[in-house]
Amino acid sequence: MSFSHLGLSDKVLAAVAATGYTTPTPIQEQAIPHVLARRDVLGIAQTGTGKTAAFVLPMLTLLEKGRARARMPRTLILEPTRELAAQVKEQFDKYGAGQKLNVALLIGGVSFGDQDTKLTRGVDVLIATPGRLLDHTERGGLLLTGVELLVIDEADRMLDMGFIPDIERICKMIPFTRQTLFFTATMPPEIARITETFLHNPEKIEVSRPATTAVGVAQFQVSVGREPHEKRETLRRLLRDAKDLNNAIIFCNRKREVALLHKSLQKHGFSVGALHGDMDQSARTAALDQFRKGEIPLLVASDVAARGLDIPAVSHVFNFDVPHHADDYVHRIGRTGRAGRAGTAISMVAPLDYKSLAAIEKLIGQAIPRIDGGSESHVDSAAVPTKDETEHPRHSRARDGAREGGREGSRGGRKPRREREPRRSGGGRHPEPKTQSPAGAFTPAAAAQPSRTPSIGRHQAPHAAIDSSTEPADHSHLPAFLLRPIRARV
Ligand code: AMP
């Protein structure tokens, strides 16, 4: 299948050819003809699947006819974060270079005046975060009655961030006759509910299972103590010893932790940037640009700030904190191992994290091998969760962790994100925790698979369970001390 069979205009096909892409990705192949036929689309796809072009390319084709009127955009794309909105605009700039379209970005942290001037000129494509968009409609500077096509992107993330009430308000301002394209990586019940309200007889397209982790990403866990300084010390050692670490994203659960870790790494001489929702827009953009260009090899980030960002070729992902929501683990490690490249994801696991880790292993259907963090004091065979413990974490150390004052009380239920764009209304809902998984944690199948990686620590690399190729193992991506066997305390 080539792009020319999808019904795109000649101009758009020329722009695609100029980028060097020859074959549409599955979401593009399936979605583009329906978008061009003016059907509603429900796309279940993660970032990295080419989903942005799946709506940008047909939109460009449809927008070739007609003209924008002042303050009445013709199309609207809603994104949960400023960075994602900016990234979508980049794609319009790239593929729409040959068209005279007005594309405007309405995001927080940028002056109202400039945005207002753009709106007055007339906008073909408006890309916005919900809060800033509502600020403009409330000031009377923006009318949504001319919107013919609405894109709601990363809907499950919108839910996490408490944006759904805002989205519902926005939808009520747009004519019922509009075309709606709705993209989500996962389908919690609340999202399923709103698709019934927002979409009319949609074409449903699902391109990959939501909870699969990328093949080719070697995943490991390293035990750390509870004290923050111990975790930072282990992280520094991991960073220093990794031989082929080109660049890495280091994830923290909280904005405050991002800021602290960023400072600490700088103090220890690392070239590092930070990305979290409380930073002002220019600092966020600058950090991301520097990281993309390779000027800084390390980026400490929170989930919300980093979700969905298209950063090619990240060699390593570190979870400085194990994420509380198993879905976030999948998204985080999806930053590496992109486009068939090898990647390494290392999670730093403190005793309080056992429950979250068990939920992750259940979701991905694999045990994450435990390796030596380089500090003997933390290597404790008794600390390795057994199969029984991971399946029944409430009767194990995880419960002890909760008793010790951790934020473990949600029993796997999702809490609304703390980190949000400046303007929000309503709180996030709490979708049901994911209960299905392809297999339980520590499946015998996973353990029995031949491994590309000879024994590292106690378990085999989880990607071996997916990829049983007999190629010789390549350990060059791992720091030397990770390859030492675990010394069990007896
Ligand atoms: P997305 O899922 O939209 O974030 O896209 C992920 C990456 O895939 C981006 O860097 C795109 O430029 C790239 N991409 C999109 N479509 C194609 C295609 N047909 N062939 C190769 N790469 C693509």
Boltz pocket constraint, residues with backbone or C-beta under 6 A from the ligand:
constraints:
  - pocket:
      binder: B
      contacts: [[A, 21], [A, 22], [A, 23], [A, 24], [A, 25], [A, 28], [A, 46], [A, 47], [A, 48], [A, 49], [A, 50], [A, 51], [A, 52], [A, 53], [A, 308], [A, 310]]
      max_distance: 6.0
